[in-house]
């Protein structure tokens, strides 16, 4: 009987254990997660902060007995070491588990910037349910909130904060918002949109230090107003920026990016670059050890290199492929999706593939600042290899299909260079005829 050990109880880990159980009903499965809560989706945390769901709404499986019902053993502990030679996993609670097959699905962890004051009360990341509880307690209407980071995750958090009626400031060290997803024009348009919605945005600036202020915070003033002692309210924080400004805040949120949570794999013998390097079967360099999700580095056919693509659709598909291979069903990953669709206070932006373009490639750009619309297409030869859009929602499915399908456009490349809005016509003329994307009908509907 095979013992499968899965490290990580997020979406990748849960899909993997259920796939293994479906195809190997007699095998032993152990799911290890390092948080006390039931397995949940981090992507649901903004909806929790908005108030659209409660904590149970974040859970990946709603029945409290779900994992017991399908005979999956859960362990709440943090992995401290993997011994690939001895086929053993060591946990921080003193336990050691032997395994026959191992899946590394420990996801990402927030980057902690080296800033003085990060340990002060009122400074939090927004990554776990525990973080969400702390933020919800402080992000009351009228509270002054400063967020460090305006990347993809930061903008999602910003959306949730704005819905809570706080006075929001955002500091981004890049020269524009969402710098890893958007070019200067698009990033600038998103900034203008946010400022028009009442968010104070600082780009090209860093937080240099966070200090305890002398005045009461908003919560402290509310406490005093209802007769509570001053110790029941929080003190304001003083945040010093590299541009010379100082901002008072009741809550500081760190959203400065994430990186694969793979530090425990040091000296394990498992090859790691940016993430855990895998082959087409999601197997590492060690037979029987696999990786999936935000910590996995897999080959991307569009860019021609291995990448970590930390989005949930990738995690789900990589976990499915890894699990099937773990039970002996040879399956290859078809590709890594480079896709981001972002809603920033009602403004929709997208990024697909090599949105920055490649050396020797051609591009087409169409910008209507007054209408808040921007479209950028990047080509290599006659293939659309990447694109950006802001406020342009008509052809999201078509853009994804053309990029992921690596559709040869022929004469349509020149037509798109002249008029980028002809994406649908190009898709209908080229992609369907070549039969390169199974989502054709879906793209037509978008």
C-alpha positions as CSV (number, residue, x, y, z in Angstrom):
1,X,0.0,0.0,0.0
2,X,1.4,3.4,-1.0
3,X,1.6,6.3,1.4
4,X,1.1,9.7,-0.2
5,X,2.2,12.7,1.9
6,X,1.0,16.1,0.7
7,X,2.7,19.2,2.1
8,X,0.3,22.2,2.0
9,X,-3.4,22.3,2.7
10,X,-4.3,25.0,0.2
11,X,-6.2,24.5,-3.1
12,X,-3.3,22.5,-4.7
13,X,-3.0,20.2,-1.7
14,X,-6.8,19.6,-1.4
15,X,-7.2,18.9,-5.1
16,X,-4.3,16.5,-5.0
17,X,-5.5,14.4,-2.1
18,X,-9.0,14.1,-3.6
19,X,-7.6,13.1,-7.0
20,X,-5.4,10.5,-5.4
21,X,-8.2,9.1,-3.3
22,X,-10.5,8.9,-6.4
23,X,-7.9,6.8,-8.4
24,X,-6.2,4.9,-5.5
25,X,-9.0,4.1,-3.0
26,X,-6.9,1.8,-0.9
27,X,-3.8,4.0,-0.5
28,X,-2.9,6.0,2.6
29,X,-3.0,9.8,2.3
30,X,-1.7,12.4,4.8
31,X,-2.4,16.1,4.3
32,X,-0.1,18.4,6.3
33,X,-1.1,22.1,6.8
34,X,0.6,24.6,9.0
35,X,-2.5,26.7,10.0
36,X,-5.1,25.8,12.7
37,X,-8.1,26.5,10.4
38,X,-9.8,24.2,8.0
39,X,-8.2,24.2,4.5
40,X,-9.2,27.5,2.9
41,X,-8.6,29.7,-0.1
42,X,-6.5,32.8,0.4
43,X,-8.1,34.3,-2.6
44,X,-11.4,34.5,-0.7
45,X,-9.9,36.7,2.1
46,X,-10.7,40.0,0.3
47,X,-14.4,38.8,0.0
48,X,-14.3,38.1,3.7
49,X,-13.0,41.6,4.5
50,X,-15.7,43.1,2.2
51,X,-18.3,41.2,4.1
52,X,-19.6,39.1,1.2
53,X,-18.8,35.9,3.0
54,X,-18.1,34.7,6.5
55,X,-15.0,32.6,7.4
56,X,-16.8,29.4,6.5
57,X,-17.2,30.9,3.0
58,X,-13.4,30.7,2.6
59,X,-13.3,27.0,3.4
60,X,-12.4,24.8,0.4
61,X,-14.7,22.1,1.6
62,X,-17.8,23.0,3.6
63,X,-18.4,19.7,5.6
64,X,-16.4,19.6,8.8
65,X,-16.0,15.8,8.3
66,X,-15.1,15.9,4.6
67,X,-11.5,14.7,4.9
68,X,-12.4,12.1,7.5
69,X,-15.2,10.8,5.2
70,X,-12.7,10.2,2.4
71,X,-10.1,8.7,4.8
72,X,-7.5,11.5,4.5
73,X,-5.5,12.1,7.7
74,X,-4.8,15.7,8.5
75,X,-1.9,17.0,10.5
76,X,-1.6,20.6,11.7
77,X,2.1,21.3,11.7
78,X,4.9,23.0,9.8
79,X,7.3,21.0,7.8
80,X,10.9,21.7,8.9
81,X,12.9,19.4,6.7
82,X,12.5,16.9,3.8
83,X,14.9,13.9,3.7
84,X,14.6,12.8,0.1
85,X,17.1,9.9,0.5
86,X,15.4,8.6,3.6
87,X,11.9,9.3,2.2
88,X,11.0,11.1,5.4
89,X,9.4,14.4,6.3
90,X,10.2,16.1,9.6
91,X,7.7,18.5,11.3
92,X,8.1,21.2,13.8
93,X,6.0,19.4,16.3
94,X,8.6,16.6,16.6
95,X,6.9,14.2,14.3
96,X,8.5,12.4,11.4
97,X,6.6,10.7,8.6
98,X,7.8,8.2,6.0
99,X,6.4,8.5,2.5
100,X,6.4,6.6,-0.8
101,X,5.2,9.6,-2.8
102,X,5.5,13.2,-1.8
103,X,3.8,16.3,-3.2
104,X,5.3,19.7,-2.3
105,X,2.4,22.2,-2.3
106,X,3.3,24.7,0.4
107,X,2.5,27.7,-1.7
108,X,3.9,31.2,-1.1
109,X,4.6,33.4,1.9
110,X,4.5,37.2,2.1
111,X,7.8,39.1,1.6
112,X,8.7,40.9,4.8
113,X,10.4,44.2,3.9
114,X,13.4,45.1,6.0
115,X,11.8,48.2,7.6
116,X,12.1,49.4,11.1
117,X,8.8,49.1,13.0
118,X,7.3,46.1,11.2
119,X,6.7,44.4,14.5
120,X,4.6,47.2,16.0
121,X,1.0,46.6,16.8
122,X,-1.2,47.6,13.9
123,X,1.2,46.4,11.2
124,X,0.0,43.3,9.4
125,X,0.4,41.3,6.2
126,X,-2.9,40.2,4.6
127,X,-2.3,36.5,3.9
128,X,-4.0,34.3,6.5
129,X,-7.3,34.1,8.2
130,X,-5.6,35.3,11.4
131,X,-4.3,38.4,9.4
132,X,-7.9,39.0,8.1
133,X,-9.3,39.0,11.7
134,X,-6.7,41.5,12.8
135,X,-7.3,43.8,9.8
136,X,-11.1,43.6,10.2
137,X,-10.7,44.7,13.9
138,X,-8.8,47.8,12.8
139,X,-10.1,48.7,9.4
140,X,-13.3,50.5,10.7
141,X,-15.0,53.3,8.8
142,X,-12.9,56.4,9.0
143,X,-9.7,54.6,10.0
144,X,-6.5,55.7,8.3
145,X,-5.0,52.8,6.5
146,X,-1.6,52.8,4.7
147,X,-0.9,49.9,2.4
148,X,2.6,49.1,1.2
149,X,2.5,47.6,-2.2
150,X,0.3,48.1,-5.3
151,X,0.9,44.9,-7.2
152,X,-1.7,42.4,-8.2
153,X,-2.3,41.2,-4.6
154,X,-2.1,44.7,-3.2
155,X,-4.8,46.0,-5.6
156,X,-7.1,43.1,-4.6
157,X,-6.6,44.0,-0.9
158,X,-7.1,47.7,-1.7
159,X,-10.5,46.9,-3.2
160,X,-11.6,45.2,0.1
161,X,-10.2,48.0,2.2
162,X,-12.0,50.7,0.2
163,X,-15.3,48.9,0.7
164,X,-14.9,49.2,4.5
165,X,-14.9,53.0,4.3
166,X,-11.4,53.6,5.4
167,X,-9.2,56.6,4.5
168,X,-6.7,54.7,2.3
169,X,-3.1,55.6,1.2
170,X,-1.0,53.3,-1.0
171,X,2.8,53.4,-1.3
172,X,4.4,51.6,-4.3
173,X,8.1,51.5,-4.8
174,X,7.7,51.0,-8.6
175,X,7.2,53.9,-10.9
176,X,3.6,52.8,-11.5
177,X,0.8,50.7,-10.0
178,X,0.9,46.9,-10.8
179,X,4.4,47.2,-12.3
180,X,4.8,43.5,-12.9
181,X,1.6,43.3,-14.8
182,X,1.2,46.7,-16.5
183,X,3.4,49.1,-18.6
184,X,3.8,52.8,-17.7
185,X,0.7,54.0,-19.6
186,X,-1.6,51.3,-18.2
187,X,-0.2,51.6,-14.7
188,X,-0.6,55.3,-14.8
189,X,-4.2,55.0,-15.8
190,X,-4.9,52.7,-12.9
191,X,-3.3,55.2,-10.5
192,X,-5.4,58.1,-11.9
193,X,-8.5,55.9,-11.5
194,X,-7.7,55.1,-7.9
195,X,-7.0,58.7,-7.0
196,X,-10.3,59.8,-8.6
197,X,-11.9,57.3,-6.3
198,X,-10.3,59.0,-3.2
199,X,-7.3,56.8,-2.7
200,X,-4.0,58.6,-2.0
201,X,-1.3,56.9,-4.2
202,X,2.4,57.4,-3.9
203,X,4.5,55.7,-6.6
204,X,8.3,55.7,-6.8
205,X,8.4,55.8,-3.0
206,X,9.3,53.5,-0.2
207,X,8.3,53.2,3.4
208,X,11.5,54.0,5.3
209,X,10.3,53.5,8.9
210,X,7.2,52.9,11.0
211,X,7.1,54.5,14.4
212,X,4.6,54.6,17.3
213,X,2.9,57.9,17.2
214,X,1.9,60.0,20.2
215,X,-1.7,60.7,19.3
216,X,-4.6,58.3,19.7
217,X,-5.6,56.3,16.7
218,X,-9.2,56.4,15.4
219,X,-10.0,53.3,17.5
220,X,-8.6,55.0,20.6
221,X,-10.7,58.0,20.1
222,X,-13.8,55.9,19.6
223,X,-13.0,54.0,22.8
224,X,-12.7,57.3,24.7
225,X,-16.0,58.5,23.3
226,X,-17.8,55.6,24.8
227,X,-16.0,55.8,28.1
228,X,-13.4,53.1,27.7
229,X,-9.9,53.5,29.1
230,X,-7.3,54.8,26.7
231,X,-5.5,51.4,26.8
232,X,-8.5,49.9,25.1
233,X,-7.8,51.9,21.9
234,X,-4.8,51.8,19.7
235,X,-2.2,54.5,19.2
236,X,-1.6,56.0,15.8
237,X,1.4,54.9,13.8
238,X,3.7,57.4,12.0
239,X,5.0,56.2,8.7
240,X,8.0,57.9,7.1
241,X,8.3,57.8,3.3
242,X,11.4,58.1,1.1
243,X,9.9,61.2,-0.5
244,X,10.1,63.1,2.8
245,X,6.5,62.8,3.7
246,X,5.1,61.4,7.0
247,X,1.7,59.8,7.1
248,X,-0.3,59.0,10.3
249,X,-2.1,55.6,10.2
250,X,-4.2,53.4,12.4
251,X,-3.3,50.3,10.4
252,X,-0.4,49.5,8.1
253,X,-0.8,46.6,5.7
254,X,2.3,45.0,4.0
255,X,1.5,43.8,0.5
256,X,4.9,43.9,-0.9
257,X,4.8,40.6,-2.8
258,X,5.2,36.9,-2.1
259,X,7.7,34.2,-2.8
260,X,7.6,30.4,-2.8
261,X,7.6,28.9,0.6
262,X,10.5,26.4,0.1
263,X,13.1,27.3,2.6
264,X,12.7,24.0,4.4
265,X,14.0,22.2,1.2
266,X,17.5,23.5,1.7
267,X,19.9,20.5,1.6
268,X,17.0,18.2,0.7
269,X,18.6,17.2,-2.7
270,X,15.5,18.6,-4.5
271,X,16.4,21.1,-7.1
272,X,15.0,24.6,-6.6
273,X,15.5,27.7,-8.7
274,X,12.8,30.4,-8.2
275,X,10.5,27.5,-7.1
276,X,10.7,23.8,-7.0
277,X,11.8,22.8,-10.5
278,X,9.5,20.2,-12.1
279,X,9.2,18.3,-15.4
280,X,6.1,18.0,-17.6
281,X,4.7,15.4,-15.1
282,X,5.2,17.9,-12.2
283,X,7.9,15.5,-10.9
284,X,11.1,17.0,-9.4
285,X,14.6,15.7,-10.0
286,X,13.9,13.1,-7.2
287,X,11.7,10.2,-8.5
288,X,8.4,10.1,-6.5
289,X,8.6,13.6,-5.3
290,X,6.4,16.2,-7.0
291,X,5.4,19.8,-6.7
292,X,2.4,21.9,-7.6
293,X,1.0,25.4,-7.1
294,X,2.7,28.6,-6.1
295,X,5.9,26.9,-5.0
296,X,6.3,25.0,-8.3
297,X,8.4,26.1,-11.3
298,X,7.1,24.6,-14.5
299,X,7.8,25.1,-18.2
300,X,5.8,27.7,-20.0
301,X,5.5,27.2,-23.8
302,X,4.7,30.8,-24.5
303,X,7.8,32.3,-22.9
304,X,10.0,29.2,-23.6
305,X,11.3,29.1,-20.0
306,X,10.4,27.7,-16.6
307,X,8.3,30.1,-14.5
308,X,6.4,30.3,-11.2
309,X,2.9,31.4,-12.0
310,X,1.1,31.9,-8.7
311,X,-2.5,31.8,-9.7
312,X,-5.2,29.4,-8.5
313,X,-6.1,27.9,-12.0
314,X,-2.4,26.8,-12.4
315,X,-2.3,25.4,-8.8
316,X,-5.4,23.3,-9.5
317,X,-4.2,21.9,-12.8
318,X,-0.7,21.2,-11.6
319,X,-2.1,19.4,-8.6
320,X,-4.3,17.3,-10.7
321,X,-1.5,16.3,-13.1
322,X,0.9,15.6,-10.2
323,X,-1.7,13.5,-8.4
324,X,-2.4,11.4,-11.4
325,X,1.3,10.7,-11.9
326,X,1.6,9.8,-8.2
327,X,-0.9,7.0,-8.7
328,X,0.8,5.8,-11.9
329,X,-1.3,7.5,-14.5
330,X,1.2,9.1,-16.9
331,X,-0.1,12.7,-17.5
332,X,1.7,15.8,-18.8
333,X,1.0,19.4,-17.9
334,X,-0.2,21.1,-21.1
335,X,1.2,24.5,-20.1
336,X,1.4,27.2,-17.6
337,X,-1.1,29.9,-17.8
338,X,0.2,33.5,-17.6
339,X,-3.0,35.3,-17.0
340,X,-4.0,38.1,-14.7
341,X,-7.4,39.8,-14.7
342,X,-7.7,42.5,-12.1
343,X,-10.7,44.6,-10.8
344,X,-9.3,47.8,-9.2
345,X,-12.2,49.7,-7.7
346,X,-14.3,48.9,-10.7
347,X,-11.6,49.3,-13.4
348,X,-10.9,46.0,-15.2
349,X,-7.3,45.4,-16.4
350,X,-5.7,42.2,-17.9
351,X,-2.3,40.9,-18.7
352,X,-1.5,37.8,-20.7
353,X,1.8,36.1,-21.7
354,X,4.9,38.2,-22.5
355,X,3.1,41.5,-22.1
356,X,6.4,43.4,-22.2
357,X,7.3,42.0,-25.6
358,X,10.5,40.4,-26.8
359,X,13.6,41.6,-28.6
360,X,12.9,42.0,-32.3
361,X,9.2,41.7,-31.9
362,X,6.5,44.1,-33.0
363,X,3.7,45.8,-31.1
364,X,0.5,47.7,-31.5
365,X,-0.8,50.1,-28.9
366,X,-4.2,51.9,-28.7
367,X,-4.9,54.4,-25.9
368,X,-8.0,56.4,-25.3
369,X,-7.2,58.3,-22.0
370,X,-10.5,60.1,-21.9
371,X,-12.4,56.8,-22.1
372,X,-10.0,55.1,-19.7
373,X,-9.2,52.4,-22.3
374,X,-5.8,51.0,-23.3
375,X,-4.8,48.0,-25.4
376,X,-1.3,46.8,-26.1
377,X,-0.5,43.8,-28.3
378,X,3.0,42.1,-28.5
379,X,4.0,39.9,-31.4
380,X,6.9,37.6,-32.3
381,X,6.8,36.8,-36.0
382,X,3.1,36.3,-36.7
383,X,2.1,35.1,-33.2
384,X,0.5,37.2,-30.5
385,X,2.8,36.4,-27.5
386,X,1.4,38.9,-24.9
387,X,-1.0,41.7,-24.3
388,X,-2.2,44.3,-21.8
389,X,-5.6,46.0,-21.5
390,X,-7.2,48.5,-19.3
391,X,-11.0,49.2,-19.4
392,X,-11.2,46.8,-22.4
393,X,-13.3,43.8,-21.5
394,X,-14.8,42.8,-24.8
395,X,-12.1,40.4,-26.0
396,X,-10.6,38.9,-22.8
397,X,-11.3,35.3,-23.8
398,X,-10.0,35.9,-27.3
399,X,-6.8,37.5,-26.1
400,X,-6.2,34.5,-23.8
401,X,-7.0,32.1,-26.6
402,X,-4.6,33.7,-29.1
403,X,-1.7,33.9,-26.7
404,X,-2.1,30.5,-25.1
405,X,-2.9,28.8,-28.4
406,X,0.2,30.4,-30.0
407,X,-2.0,30.9,-33.0
408,X,-0.3,31.7,-36.3
409,X,-2.0,34.9,-37.6
410,X,-0.5,35.2,-41.1
411,X,-1.8,38.3,-42.7
412,X,-3.9,39.1,-39.7
413,X,-0.8,40.1,-37.8
414,X,-0.4,43.2,-40.1
415,X,-4.1,43.9,-39.8
416,X,-3.8,43.9,-36.0
417,X,-0.8,46.1,-36.1
418,X,-2.9,48.6,-38.0
419,X,-6.1,48.1,-35.9
420,X,-5.7,46.2,-32.6
421,X,-9.5,46.2,-32.1
422,X,-9.8,43.5,-34.8
423,X,-8.9,40.7,-32.3
424,X,-12.3,38.9,-32.6
425,X,-12.1,38.8,-36.4
426,X,-8.5,37.6,-36.2
427,X,-9.5,34.8,-33.8
428,X,-12.4,33.7,-36.0
429,X,-10.3,33.7,-39.1
430,X,-7.2,31.9,-37.6
431,X,-7.6,30.1,-34.3
432,X,-10.8,28.1,-35.1
433,X,-9.5,27.2,-38.5
434,X,-6.3,25.8,-37.0
435,X,-8.2,24.1,-34.1
436,X,-5.6,25.3,-31.7
437,X,-7.8,26.2,-28.7
438,X,-10.5,24.1,-27.2
439,X,-12.2,27.1,-25.6
440,X,-13.3,28.6,-29.0
441,X,-17.0,28.7,-28.1
442,X,-16.3,30.3,-24.8
443,X,-14.1,32.9,-26.4
444,X,-16.8,33.8,-28.8
445,X,-19.2,34.5,-26.0
446,X,-16.8,36.9,-24.2
